[in-house]
Amino acid sequence: MPNRYAGTDEERVALDAYVKLWRAAHSVEVAANRHLTEHNLTVSQFAVLEALYHLGPLSQRQLADKILRSSGNLTMVIDNLERDGLVSRERVPTDRRVMSVTLTSRGQLLIARVLPEHVATIRDIFRLLPPDEVADLAALTRTLGLAVTQQLDDDPLREKLRERPILLSKA
């Protein structure tokens, strides 16, 4: 269904592409992660386990950056994984402010069991497109993501926003 936004042609095309990209990404995410509930894992918990499995121990900040989550949200995710015996946390001796997160043997066993199923599900999703279209999709989304990231990095307001404290209204 075409959008009903009464803007310019350029705005309408951009909005249409955005909506289609978002809907496709959401559909793929739901399909790819459906099996995680069978293992009592959330998407964020799985992402933490997978990152630790492939990269080894990481700080909470590094984990947040790797899995594209806020550090505040990640604290609760790690709390729950630690409660379930899947990860452990300890202070880094060289910088006591930093907590290092490590997979436990139980966490390693779980991710080693879940990851092949996850990869197979993703493979099956992308088999819905011909291989050349999958390659084109990967290239286009990478190009867009890098361009947007560069634009954000070049934005002079970004540094000003980091320097200014966020004021919460008492409404």
Disulfide bonds with the S-S distance in Angstrom:
none
